[in-house]
Amino acid sequence: MIALLKSPFSLARFVFVCAALTLGGAAARAETIETQARQAILIDYKTGTILLEKNADELMVPSSMSKLMTAYLVFEKLKEGSWKMDDQLPVSETAWKRHFKSGGSLMFLPVGSSAKVGDLIRGVIIQSGNDACSVLAEAHSGTEEAFAEEATRKARDLGMLHTTLRNASGWPDPEHLTTARDLSTLARRLISDFPEYFPIYSEREFVFNGIRQGNRNPLLYGVSGADGLKTGHTEAAGYGLVGTVKRGERRIIMVINGLKSMKERSEESARLMEWAFREFDNYALFKPGDMVTDAEVWLGEAANVPLVAGEKLEVTMPRKARREMKVTAVYDGPIAAPIRKGETLGKLLITAPGQANVELPLVAGANVAKLGFTGRMSEALRHILLGPKR
């Protein structure tokens, strides 16, 4: 049985129809937008809905965007209490030599000195310091090579199935690769797993050893609500950015890579973010336990059982598509008693033109006991004489 609710906000109004619907994953599309990035993905943080993707599963060089994983492993140490922000870590000659003459971004750590974990993590996030990455990696795992192996294992644990890391900084290595989708997964976990440390990503500058350096993230300076995350650039990769913007209750995560210049990266990241907030919105449809419809019960002590939402449902879709959104309750009925409260009895489908379907479990809102022998015989006879209830 399918109950088609003509308006998701007038749930009492429905008609029964016979139909078959194909279920799909949660995704959304608005008016087409092109991007100059070689690889790109935009997702809604809360629902995980993909707003835009381009070569999102293509292996690419992450450059300094891979420093997000270095920060993730440091944040783990801080959260579990084995490291403190004020702990001093040594700057080894190995770490210093690895980057001093490289020409890459530096925190300018003196060899043989030590630095606080809190300063080092800001050196990674704000200054993009390759030397800070190596110091943290050695303190974490003994060597940077061992750290890279652990970082790759962590990537697999987080669901980043196409990521292989060979160092802590993103320094060029032919095997140091990821995808835009994997980086979006990492960004989402950074935000959700470490809310106490995430605000560091919005800090615009950091001074260490008398040297003031600004955050390279262009979103922080020109896009309302921007509060992270990390830029990247190498000759092989071009210019990239893992960015996030929060406005009200909505947050968008964006990964772009392969742009030709800092200017193009800045303009493109702002343009895509504004498009995402302009064209899409989140719609909260049901909370757990919200009544959806009633289903007829067969041989039960109650004639009907309420079908309720089994979990919260919030969908992301283009604003234009929302007007034609339909909510459909799908279940096999009548439903035979006994029925246990909370038992899954069907599905709720959310459909809109041009959108993939979204589904939510429908569960029993009450217990319904099975009729006794006499009651079952009476109901069976009534069914034979009068037919199914309408």
Contacts in CASP RR format, 6 or more apart in sequence:
PFRMAT RR
TARGET T0000
AUTHOR 0000-0000-0000
METHOD contacts of the structure
MODEL  1
MIALLKSPFSLARFVFVCAALTLGGAAARAETIETQARQAILIDYKTGTI
LLEKNADELMVPSSMSKLMTAYLVFEKLKEGSWKMDDQLPVSETAWKRHF
KSGGSLMFLPVGSSAKVGDLIRGVIIQSGNDACSVLAEAHSGTEEAFAEE
ATRKARDLGMLHTTLRNASGWPDPEHLTTARDLSTLARRLISDFPEYFPI
YSEREFVFNGIRQGNRNPLLYGVSGADGLKTGHTEAAGYGLVGTVKRGER
RIIMVINGLKSMKERSEESARLMEWAFREFDNYALFKPGDMVTDAEVWLG
EAANVPLVAGEKLEVTMPRKARREMKVTAVYDGPIAAPIRKGETLGKLLI
TAPGQANVELPLVAGANVAKLGFTGRMSEALRHILLGPKR
1 16 0 8 1.000
1 295 0 8 1.000
1 330 0 8 1.000
1 331 0 8 1.000
1 332 0 8 1.000
1 333 0 8 1.000
2 16 0 8 1.000
2 17 0 8 1.000
2 18 0 8 1.000
2 19 0 8 1.000
2 21 0 8 1.000
2 328 0 8 1.000
2 329 0 8 1.000
2 330 0 8 1.000
2 331 0 8 1.000
3 14 0 8 1.000
3 15 0 8 1.000
3 16 0 8 1.000
3 292 0 8 1.000
3 293 0 8 1.000
3 328 0 8 1.000
3 329 0 8 1.000
3 330 0 8 1.000
3 331 0 8 1.000
4 14 0 8 1.000
4 15 0 8 1.000
4 16 0 8 1.000
4 17 0 8 1.000
4 326 0 8 1.000
4 327 0 8 1.000
4 328 0 8 1.000
4 329 0 8 1.000
5 11 0 8 1.000
5 13 0 8 1.000
5 14 0 8 1.000
5 292 0 8 1.000
5 293 0 8 1.000
5 326 0 8 1.000
5 327 0 8 1.000
5 328 0 8 1.000
5 329 0 8 1.000
6 13 0 8 1.000
6 14 0 8 1.000
6 15 0 8 1.000
6 326 0 8 1.000
7 13 0 8 1.000
7 327 0 8 1.000
8 283 0 8 1.000
8 285 0 8 1.000
8 325 0 8 1.000
8 326 0 8 1.000
8 327 0 8 1.000
8 350 0 8 1.000
11 290 0 8 1.000
11 291 0 8 1.000
11 292 0 8 1.000
11 293 0 8 1.000
11 327 0 8 1.000
14 293 0 8 1.000
14 329 0 8 1.000
21 328 0 8 1.000
21 330 0 8 1.000
21 349 0 8 1.000
21 351 0 8 1.000
21 357 0 8 1.000
22 357 0 8 1.000
23 347 0 8 1.000
23 349 0 8 1.000
23 357 0 8 1.000
23 359 0 8 1.000
24 356 0 8 1.000
24 357 0 8 1.000
24 358 0 8 1.000
24 359 0 8 1.000
25 356 0 8 1.000
25 357 0 8 1.000
25 358 0 8 1.000
26 47 0 8 1.000
26 48 0 8 1.000
26 49 0 8 1.000
26 315 0 8 1.000
26 316 0 8 1.000
26 356 0 8 1.000
26 358 0 8 1.000
27 49 0 8 1.000
27 50 0 8 1.000
27 355 0 8 1.000
27 356 0 8 1.000
28 49 0 8 1.000
28 50 0 8 1.000
28 51 0 8 1.000
28 280 0 8 1.000
28 315 0 8 1.000
28 316 0 8 1.000
28 317 0 8 1.000
28 318 0 8 1.000
28 321 0 8 1.000
28 355 0 8 1.000
28 356 0 8 1.000
29 318 0 8 1.000
29 354 0 8 1.000
29 355 0 8 1.000
30 51 0 8 1.000
30 275 0 8 1.000
30 279 0 8 1.000
30 280 0 8 1.000
30 318 0 8 1.000
30 319 0 8 1.000
30 320 0 8 1.000
30 321 0 8 1.000
31 279 0 8 1.000
31 318 0 8 1.000
33 52 0 8 1.000
33 272 0 8 1.000
33 275 0 8 1.000
35 52 0 8 1.000
35 54 0 8 1.000
35 256 0 8 1.000
35 268 0 8 1.000
35 272 0 8 1.000
36 259 0 8 1.000
36 260 0 8 1.000
36 264 0 8 1.000
36 268 0 8 1.000
37 54 0 8 1.000
37 240 0 8 1.000
37 256 0 8 1.000
37 257 0 8 1.000
37 258 0 8 1.000
37 259 0 8 1.000
37 268 0 8 1.000
38 54 0 8 1.000
38 55 0 8 1.000
38 58 0 8 1.000
38 60 0 8 1.000
38 257 0 8 1.000
38 258 0 8 1.000
38 259 0 8 1.000
39 54 0 8 1.000
39 55 0 8 1.000
39 56 0 8 1.000
39 58 0 8 1.000
39 60 0 8 1.000
39 179 0 8 1.000
39 180 0 8 1.000
39 255 0 8 1.000
39 256 0 8 1.000
39 257 0 8 1.000
39 258 0 8 1.000
40 52 0 8 1.000
40 53 0 8 1.000
40 54 0 8 1.000
40 55 0 8 1.000
40 56 0 8 1.000
40 180 0 8 1.000
40 254 0 8 1.000
40 255 0 8 1.000
40 256 0 8 1.000
40 257 0 8 1.000
40 272 0 8 1.000
41 50 0 8 1.000
41 52 0 8 1.000
41 53 0 8 1.000
41 54 0 8 1.000
41 56 0 8 1.000
41 180 0 8 1.000
41 181 0 8 1.000
41 184 0 8 1.000
41 254 0 8 1.000
41 255 0 8 1.000
42 50 0 8 1.000
42 51 0 8 1.000
42 52 0 8 1.000
42 53 0 8 1.000
42 252 0 8 1.000
42 253 0 8 1.000
42 254 0 8 1.000
42 255 0 8 1.000
42 272 0 8 1.000
42 276 0 8 1.000
43 49 0 8 1.000
43 50 0 8 1.000
43 51 0 8 1.000
43 184 0 8 1.000
43 188 0 8 1.000
43 252 0 8 1.000
43 253 0 8 1.000
44 51 0 8 1.000
44 250 0 8 1.000
44 251 0 8 1.000
44 252 0 8 1.000
44 280 0 8 1.000
44 282 0 8 1.000
44 316 0 8 1.000
45 188 0 8 1.000
45 191 0 8 1.000
45 244 0 8 1.000
45 246 0 8 1.000
45 250 0 8 1.000
45 251 0 8 1.000
45 252 0 8 1.000
45 253 0 8 1.000
46 249 0 8 1.000
46 250 0 8 1.000
46 251 0 8 1.000
46 282 0 8 1.000
46 314 0 8 1.000
46 316 0 8 1.000
47 282 0 8 1.000
47 314 0 8 1.000
47 315 0 8 1.000
47 316 0 8 1.000
48 188 0 8 1.000
48 316 0 8 1.000
49 280 0 8 1.000
49 315 0 8 1.000
49 316 0 8 1.000
49 317 0 8 1.000
51 252 0 8 1.000
51 276 0 8 1.000
51 279 0 8 1.000
51 280 0 8 1.000
51 316 0 8 1.000
52 272 0 8 1.000
52 276 0 8 1.000
53 180 0 8 1.000
53 181 0 8 1.000
55 180 0 8 1.000
56 179 0 8 1.000
56 180 0 8 1.000
56 181 0 8 1.000
56 184 0 8 1.000
56 255 0 8 1.000
57 162 0 8 1.000
57 179 0 8 1.000
57 180 0 8 1.000
57 181 0 8 1.000
58 179 0 8 1.000
58 180 0 8 1.000
59 162 0 8 1.000
59 177 0 8 1.000
59 178 0 8 1.000
59 179 0 8 1.000
60 177 0 8 1.000
60 178 0 8 1.000
60 179 0 8 1.000
60 180 0 8 1.000
60 237 0 8 1.000
60 257 0 8 1.000
60 258 0 8 1.000
61 172 0 8 1.000
61 176 0 8 1.000
61 177 0 8 1.000
61 234 0 8 1.000
61 236 0 8 1.000
61 237 0 8 1.000
61 257 0 8 1.000
62 170 0 8 1.000
62 176 0 8 1.000
62 177 0 8 1.000
62 178 0 8 1.000
62 183 0 8 1.000
62 232 0 8 1.000
62 237 0 8 1.000
62 257 0 8 1.000
63 170 0 8 1.000
63 232 0 8 1.000
63 233 0 8 1.000
63 234 0 8 1.000
63 237 0 8 1.000
63 238 0 8 1.000
63 240 0 8 1.000
64 105 0 8 1.000
64 128 0 8 1.000
64 169 0 8 1.000
64 170 0 8 1.000
64 230 0 8 1.000
64 231 0 8 1.000
64 232 0 8 1.000
64 233 0 8 1.000
65 170 0 8 1.000
65 178 0 8 1.000
65 183 0 8 1.000
65 230 0 8 1.000
65 231 0 8 1.000
65 232 0 8 1.000
65 240 0 8 1.000
65 241 0 8 1.000
65 242 0 8 1.000
65 255 0 8 1.000
65 257 0 8 1.000
66 165 0 8 1.000
66 169 0 8 1.000
66 170 0 8 1.000
66 176 0 8 1.000
66 178 0 8 1.000
67 124 0 8 1.000
67 125 0 8 1.000
67 128 0 8 1.000
67 133 0 8 1.000
67 168 0 8 1.000
67 169 0 8 1.000
67 170 0 8 1.000
67 230 0 8 1.000
68 183 0 8 1.000
68 186 0 8 1.000
68 187 0 8 1.000
68 190 0 8 1.000
68 229 0 8 1.000
68 230 0 8 1.000
68 242 0 8 1.000
69 151 0 8 1.000
69 154 0 8 1.000
69 155 0 8 1.000
69 165 0 8 1.000
69 186 0 8 1.000
70 124 0 8 1.000
70 133 0 8 1.000
70 136 0 8 1.000
70 137 0 8 1.000
70 147 0 8 1.000
70 151 0 8 1.000
70 168 0 8 1.000
70 169 0 8 1.000
71 121 0 8 1.000
71 124 0 8 1.000
71 125 0 8 1.000
71 190 0 8 1.000
71 197 0 8 1.000
72 154 0 8 1.000
72 186 0 8 1.000
72 189 0 8 1.000
72 190 0 8 1.000
72 193 0 8 1.000
72 194 0 8 1.000
73 140 0 8 1.000
73 147 0 8 1.000
73 150 0 8 1.000
73 151 0 8 1.000
73 154 0 8 1.000
74 83 0 8 1.000
74 117 0 8 1.000
74 120 0 8 1.000
74 121 0 8 1.000
74 124 0 8 1.000
74 136 0 8 1.000
74 140 0 8 1.000
75 190 0 8 1.000
75 193 0 8 1.000
75 194 0 8 1.000
75 197 0 8 1.000
77 83 0 8 1.000
77 140 0 8 1.000
78 84 0 8 1.000
78 85 0 8 1.000
78 117 0 8 1.000
78 197 0 8 1.000
79 193 0 8 1.000
79 194 0 8 1.000
79 196 0 8 1.000
79 197 0 8 1.000
83 117 0 8 1.000
84 117 0 8 1.000
85 116 0 8 1.000
85 117 0 8 1.000
85 118 0 8 1.000
85 121 0 8 1.000
86 116 0 8 1.000
86 117 0 8 1.000
86 118 0 8 1.000
87 116 0 8 1.000
87 117 0 8 1.000
88 114 0 8 1.000
88 115 0 8 1.000
88 116 0 8 1.000
89 114 0 8 1.000
89 115 0 8 1.000
89 116 0 8 1.000
89 117 0 8 1.000
89 120 0 8 1.000
89 135 0 8 1.000
89 136 0 8 1.000
89 139 0 8 1.000
90 112 0 8 1.000
90 113 0 8 1.000
90 114 0 8 1.000
90 135 0 8 1.000
90 139 0 8 1.000
91 109 0 8 1.000
91 110 0 8 1.000
91 111 0 8 1.000
91 112 0 8 1.000
91 113 0 8 1.000
91 114 0 8 1.000
91 115 0 8 1.000
91 131 0 8 1.000
91 135 0 8 1.000
92 111 0 8 1.000
92 112 0 8 1.000
92 135 0 8 1.000
92 138 0 8 1.000
93 111 0 8 1.000
93 112 0 8 1.000
94 134 0 8 1.000
94 138 0 8 1.000
95 109 0 8 1.000
95 131 0 8 1.000
95 134 0 8 1.000
95 135 0 8 1.000
95 137 0 8 1.000
95 138 0 8 1.000
95 144 0 8 1.000
96 109 0 8 1.000
96 110 0 8 1.000
96 111 0 8 1.000
96 112 0 8 1.000
96 131 0 8 1.000
97 111 0 8 1.000
98 130 0 8 1.000
98 131 0 8 1.000
98 134 0 8 1.000
98 144 0 8 1.000
99 106 0 8 1.000
99 129 0 8 1.000
99 130 0 8 1.000
99 131 0 8 1.000
99 134 0 8 1.000
99 169 0 8 1.000
99 171 0 8 1.000
100 106 0 8 1.000
100 111 0 8 1.000
100 131 0 8 1.000
102 130 0 8 1.000
102 171 0 8 1.000
104 130 0 8 1.000
105 127 0 8 1.000
105 128 0 8 1.000
105 129 0 8 1.000
105 130 0 8 1.000
106 127 0 8 1.000
106 129 0 8 1.000
106 130 0 8 1.000
106 131 0 8 1.000
107 115 0 8 1.000
107 120 0 8 1.000
107 123 0 8 1.000
107 124 0 8 1.000
107 127 0 8 1.000
107 129 0 8 1.000
107 131 0 8 1.000
107 132 0 8 1.000
107 208 0 8 1.000
107 209 0 8 1.000
108 131 0 8 1.000
108 208 0 8 1.000
108 209 0 8 1.000
108 211 0 8 1.000
109 115 0 8 1.000
109 131 0 8 1.000
109 132 0 8 1.000
109 135 0 8 1.000
109 209 0 8 1.000
110 209 0 8 1.000
115 132 0 8 1.000
115 135 0 8 1.000
115 208 0 8 1.000
117 136 0 8 1.000
119 208 0 8 1.000
120 132 0 8 1.000
120 135 0 8 1.000
120 136 0 8 1.000
121 132 0 8 1.000
121 136 0 8 1.000
121 197 0 8 1.000
121 200 0 8 1.000
122 200 0 8 1.000
122 203 0 8 1.000
122 206 0 8 1.000
122 208 0 8 1.000
123 129 0 8 1.000
123 132 0 8 1.000
123 206 0 8 1.000
123 208 0 8 1.000
124 132 0 8 1.000
124 133 0 8 1.000
124 136 0 8 1.000
125 200 0 8 1.000
125 201 0 8 1.000
125 203 0 8 1.000
125 215 0 8 1.000
125 230 0 8 1.000
126 200 0 8 1.000
126 203 0 8 1.000
126 204 0 8 1.000
126 205 0 8 1.000
126 206 0 8 1.000
126 213 0 8 1.000
126 214 0 8 1.000
126 215 0 8 1.000
127 206 0 8 1.000
127 208 0 8 1.000
127 213 0 8 1.000
127 214 0 8 1.000
128 216 0 8 1.000
128 230 0 8 1.000
128 231 0 8 1.000
128 232 0 8 1.000
129 169 0 8 1.000
130 169 0 8 1.000
130 170 0 8 1.000
130 171 0 8 1.000
133 167 0 8 1.000
133 168 0 8 1.000
133 169 0 8 1.000
133 170 0 8 1.000
134 144 0 8 1.000
134 168 0 8 1.000
134 169 0 8 1.000
136 168 0 8 1.000
137 143 0 8 1.000
137 144 0 8 1.000
137 147 0 8 1.000
137 148 0 8 1.000
137 167 0 8 1.000
137 168 0 8 1.000
138 144 0 8 1.000
138 147 0 8 1.000
140 147 0 8 1.000
140 150 0 8 1.000
141 147 0 8 1.000
141 149 0 8 1.000
141 150 0 8 1.000
144 167 0 8 1.000
144 168 0 8 1.000
145 167 0 8 1.000
147 168 0 8 1.000
148 165 0 8 1.000
148 166 0 8 1.000
148 167 0 8 1.000
148 168 0 8 1.000
151 165 0 8 1.000
151 168 0 8 1.000
152 163 0 8 1.000
152 164 0 8 1.000
152 165 0 8 1.000
155 163 0 8 1.000
155 164 0 8 1.000
155 165 0 8 1.000
155 178 0 8 1.000
155 182 0 8 1.000
155 186 0 8 1.000
156 163 0 8 1.000
158 185 0 8 1.000
158 186 0 8 1.000
158 189 0 8 1.000
159 182 0 8 1.000
159 185 0 8 1.000
160 178 0 8 1.000
160 182 0 8 1.000
160 183 0 8 1.000
160 185 0 8 1.000
160 186 0 8 1.000
161 182 0 8 1.000
162 177 0 8 1.000
162 178 0 8 1.000
162 179 0 8 1.000
162 181 0 8 1.000
162 182 0 8 1.000
163 177 0 8 1.000
163 178 0 8 1.000
163 179 0 8 1.000
163 182 0 8 1.000
164 175 0 8 1.000
164 176 0 8 1.000
164 177 0 8 1.000
164 178 0 8 1.000
165 176 0 8 1.000
165 178 0 8 1.000
166 173 0 8 1.000
166 175 0 8 1.000
166 176 0 8 1.000
167 173 0 8 1.000
167 176 0 8 1.000
170 176 0 8 1.000
170 234 0 8 1.000
172 234 0 8 1.000
172 235 0 8 1.000
172 236 0 8 1.000
180 255 0 8 1.000
180 256 0 8 1.000
180 257 0 8 1.000
181 255 0 8 1.000
183 242 0 8 1.000
183 255 0 8 1.000
184 242 0 8 1.000
184 253 0 8 1.000
184 254 0 8 1.000
184 255 0 8 1.000
186 242 0 8 1.000
187 229 0 8 1.000
187 242 0 8 1.000
187 243 0 8 1.000
187 244 0 8 1.000
187 253 0 8 1.000
187 255 0 8 1.000
188 253 0 8 1.000
190 198 0 8 1.000
190 229 0 8 1.000
191 198 0 8 1.000
191 244 0 8 1.000
191 251 0 8 1.000
191 253 0 8 1.000
198 227 0 8 1.000
199 227 0 8 1.000
201 217 0 8 1.000
201 227 0 8 1.000
201 228 0 8 1.000
201 229 0 8 1.000
201 230 0 8 1.000
202 220 0 8 1.000
202 226 0 8 1.000
202 227 0 8 1.000
202 228 0 8 1.000
203 215 0 8 1.000
204 214 0 8 1.000
204 215 0 8 1.000
204 220 0 8 1.000
204 221 0 8 1.000
205 212 0 8 1.000
205 213 0 8 1.000
205 214 0 8 1.000
205 215 0 8 1.000
206 212 0 8 1.000
206 213 0 8 1.000
206 214 0 8 1.000
206 215 0 8 1.000
207 213 0 8 1.000
216 231 0 8 1.000
216 232 0 8 1.000
217 226 0 8 1.000
217 228 0 8 1.000
217 229 0 8 1.000
217 230 0 8 1.000
217 231 0 8 1.000
217 241 0 8 1.000
217 243 0 8 1.000
218 231 0 8 1.000
218 241 0 8 1.000
218 262 0 8 1.000
218 265 0 8 1.000
218 266 0 8 1.000
218 269 0 8 1.000
218 270 0 8 1.000
219 226 0 8 1.000
219 228 0 8 1.000
219 241 0 8 1.000
219 243 0 8 1.000
219 245 0 8 1.000
219 269 0 8 1.000
219 270 0 8 1.000
219 273 0 8 1.000
220 226 0 8 1.000
220 227 0 8 1.000
220 228 0 8 1.000
222 270 0 8 1.000
223 245 0 8 1.000
223 269 0 8 1.000
223 270 0 8 1.000
223 273 0 8 1.000
223 274 0 8 1.000
224 245 0 8 1.000
224 247 0 8 1.000
225 245 0 8 1.000
225 246 0 8 1.000
225 247 0 8 1.000
226 243 0 8 1.000
226 244 0 8 1.000
226 245 0 8 1.000
226 273 0 8 1.000
227 244 0 8 1.000
227 245 0 8 1.000
227 246 0 8 1.000
228 242 0 8 1.000
228 243 0 8 1.000
228 244 0 8 1.000
229 242 0 8 1.000
229 243 0 8 1.000
229 244 0 8 1.000
230 241 0 8 1.000
230 242 0 8 1.000
230 243 0 8 1.000
231 239 0 8 1.000
231 240 0 8 1.000
231 241 0 8 1.000
231 265 0 8 1.000
232 239 0 8 1.000
232 240 0 8 1.000
232 241 0 8 1.000
233 239 0 8 1.000
233 240 0 8 1.000
233 262 0 8 1.000
237 257 0 8 1.000
237 258 0 8 1.000
238 257 0 8 1.000
238 258 0 8 1.000
238 259 0 8 1.000
238 260 0 8 1.000
239 257 0 8 1.000
239 258 0 8 1.000
239 259 0 8 1.000
239 260 0 8 1.000
239 261 0 8 1.000
239 262 0 8 1.000
239 264 0 8 1.000
239 265 0 8 1.000
240 256 0 8 1.000
240 257 0 8 1.000
240 258 0 8 1.000
240 259 0 8 1.000
240 265 0 8 1.000
241 254 0 8 1.000
241 255 0 8 1.000
241 256 0 8 1.000
241 257 0 8 1.000
241 265 0 8 1.000
241 269 0 8 1.000
242 253 0 8 1.000
242 254 0 8 1.000
242 255 0 8 1.000
243 253 0 8 1.000
243 254 0 8 1.000
243 255 0 8 1.000
243 269 0 8 1.000
244 251 0 8 1.000
244 252 0 8 1.000
244 253 0 8 1.000
244 254 0 8 1.000
245 251 0 8 1.000
245 252 0 8 1.000
245 254 0 8 1.000
245 273 0 8 1.000
245 277 0 8 1.000
247 277 0 8 1.000
249 282 0 8 1.000
250 277 0 8 1.000
250 281 0 8 1.000
250 282 0 8 1.000
252 273 0 8 1.000
252 276 0 8 1.000
252 277 0 8 1.000
254 269 0 8 1.000
254 272 0 8 1.000
254 273 0 8 1.000
254 276 0 8 1.000
256 265 0 8 1.000
256 268 0 8 1.000
256 269 0 8 1.000
256 272 0 8 1.000
259 265 0 8 1.000
259 268 0 8 1.000
279 318 0 8 1.000
279 319 0 8 1.000
280 316 0 8 1.000
280 317 0 8 1.000
280 318 0 8 1.000
280 319 0 8 1.000
281 316 0 8 1.000
281 317 0 8 1.000
281 319 0 8 1.000
281 322 0 8 1.000
282 314 0 8 1.000
282 315 0 8 1.000
282 316 0 8 1.000
283 314 0 8 1.000
283 315 0 8 1.000
283 316 0 8 1.000
283 317 0 8 1.000
283 322 0 8 1.000
283 325 0 8 1.000
284 312 0 8 1.000
284 313 0 8 1.000
284 314 0 8 1.000
285 313 0 8 1.000
285 314 0 8 1.000
285 315 0 8 1.000
285 327 0 8 1.000
285 350 0 8 1.000
286 292 0 8 1.000
286 309 0 8 1.000
286 312 0 8 1.000
286 313 0 8 1.000
286 348 0 8 1.000
286 360 0 8 1.000
287 309 0 8 1.000
287 312 0 8 1.000
288 308 0 8 1.000
288 309 0 8 1.000
288 310 0 8 1.000
288 311 0 8 1.000
288 312 0 8 1.000
289 308 0 8 1.000
289 309 0 8 1.000
289 310 0 8 1.000
289 363 0 8 1.000
289 365 0 8 1.000
290 308 0 8 1.000
290 309 0 8 1.000
291 306 0 8 1.000
291 307 0 8 1.000
291 308 0 8 1.000
292 307 0 8 1.000
292 308 0 8 1.000
292 309 0 8 1.000
292 327 0 8 1.000
292 329 0 8 1.000
292 348 0 8 1.000
292 362 0 8 1.000
293 306 0 8 1.000
293 307 0 8 1.000
293 329 0 8 1.000
294 304 0 8 1.000
294 305 0 8 1.000
294 306 0 8 1.000
294 307 0 8 1.000
295 304 0 8 1.000
295 305 0 8 1.000
295 307 0 8 1.000
295 331 0 8 1.000
295 333 0 8 1.000
295 334 0 8 1.000
295 335 0 8 1.000
295 345 0 8 1.000
296 303 0 8 1.000
296 304 0 8 1.000
296 333 0 8 1.000
296 334 0 8 1.000
296 335 0 8 1.000
296 388 0 8 1.000
296 389 0 8 1.000
297 303 0 8 1.000
297 304 0 8 1.000
297 305 0 8 1.000
297 334 0 8 1.000
297 335 0 8 1.000
297 336 0 8 1.000
297 337 0 8 1.000
297 339 0 8 1.000
297 368 0 8 1.000
298 333 0 8 1.000
298 334 0 8 1.000
298 335 0 8 1.000
298 336 0 8 1.000
298 337 0 8 1.000
298 379 0 8 1.000
299 336 0 8 1.000
299 337 0 8 1.000
299 370 0 8 1.000
299 371 0 8 1.000
299 375 0 8 1.000
299 376 0 8 1.000
299 379 0 8 1.000
299 380 0 8 1.000
300 337 0 8 1.000
300 338 0 8 1.000
300 339 0 8 1.000
300 368 0 8 1.000
300 369 0 8 1.000
300 370 0 8 1.000
300 371 0 8 1.000
300 379 0 8 1.000
301 337 0 8 1.000
301 368 0 8 1.000
301 369 0 8 1.000
301 370 0 8 1.000
301 371 0 8 1.000
302 366 0 8 1.000
302 368 0 8 1.000
303 389 0 8 1.000
305 335 0 8 1.000
305 339 0 8 1.000
305 345 0 8 1.000
305 364 0 8 1.000
305 365 0 8 1.000
305 366 0 8 1.000
305 368 0 8 1.000
306 364 0 8 1.000
306 365 0 8 1.000
306 366 0 8 1.000
307 329 0 8 1.000
307 331 0 8 1.000
307 345 0 8 1.000
307 346 0 8 1.000
307 362 0 8 1.000
307 363 0 8 1.000
307 364 0 8 1.000
307 365 0 8 1.000
308 362 0 8 1.000
308 363 0 8 1.000
308 364 0 8 1.000
308 365 0 8 1.000
309 348 0 8 1.000
309 360 0 8 1.000
309 361 0 8 1.000
309 362 0 8 1.000
309 363 0 8 1.000
310 342 0 8 1.000
310 344 0 8 1.000
310 360 0 8 1.000
310 361 0 8 1.000
310 362 0 8 1.000
310 363 0 8 1.000
311 360 0 8 1.000
311 361 0 8 1.000
313 348 0 8 1.000
313 350 0 8 1.000
313 358 0 8 1.000
313 360 0 8 1.000
315 350 0 8 1.000
315 358 0 8 1.000
317 325 0 8 1.000
317 352 0 8 1.000
317 355 0 8 1.000
318 355 0 8 1.000
321 352 0 8 1.000
321 353 0 8 1.000
321 354 0 8 1.000
321 355 0 8 1.000
322 352 0 8 1.000
324 352 0 8 1.000
324 353 0 8 1.000
325 350 0 8 1.000
325 351 0 8 1.000
325 352 0 8 1.000
326 350 0 8 1.000
326 351 0 8 1.000
326 352 0 8 1.000
327 348 0 8 1.000
327 349 0 8 1.000
327 350 0 8 1.000
328 348 0 8 1.000
328 349 0 8 1.000
328 350 0 8 1.000
328 351 0 8 1.000
329 346 0 8 1.000
329 347 0 8 1.000
329 348 0 8 1.000
329 349 0 8 1.000
329 362 0 8 1.000
330 346 0 8 1.000
330 347 0 8 1.000
330 348 0 8 1.000
330 349 0 8 1.000
330 362 0 8 1.000
331 345 0 8 1.000
331 346 0 8 1.000
331 347 0 8 1.000
331 362 0 8 1.000
332 346 0 8 1.000
334 388 0 8 1.000
334 389 0 8 1.000
335 345 0 8 1.000
337 368 0 8 1.000
337 369 0 8 1.000
337 370 0 8 1.000
337 371 0 8 1.000
338 367 0 8 1.000
338 368 0 8 1.000
338 369 0 8 1.000
338 370 0 8 1.000
339 345 0 8 1.000
339 364 0 8 1.000
339 366 0 8 1.000
339 367 0 8 1.000
339 368 0 8 1.000
340 364 0 8 1.000
340 367 0 8 1.000
341 363 0 8 1.000
341 364 0 8 1.000
341 365 0 8 1.000
341 366 0 8 1.000
341 367 0 8 1.000
342 363 0 8 1.000
342 364 0 8 1.000
342 365 0 8 1.000
343 363 0 8 1.000
343 364 0 8 1.000
344 361 0 8 1.000
344 362 0 8 1.000
344 363 0 8 1.000
345 362 0 8 1.000
345 363 0 8 1.000
345 364 0 8 1.000
346 361 0 8 1.000
346 362 0 8 1.000
347 359 0 8 1.000
347 360 0 8 1.000
347 361 0 8 1.000
347 362 0 8 1.000
348 359 0 8 1.000
348 360 0 8 1.000
348 361 0 8 1.000
348 362 0 8 1.000
349 357 0 8 1.000
349 358 0 8 1.000
349 359 0 8 1.000
350 357 0 8 1.000
350 358 0 8 1.000
350 359 0 8 1.000
350 360 0 8 1.000
351 357 0 8 1.000
351 358 0 8 1.000
370 376 0 8 1.000
371 379 0 8 1.000
END
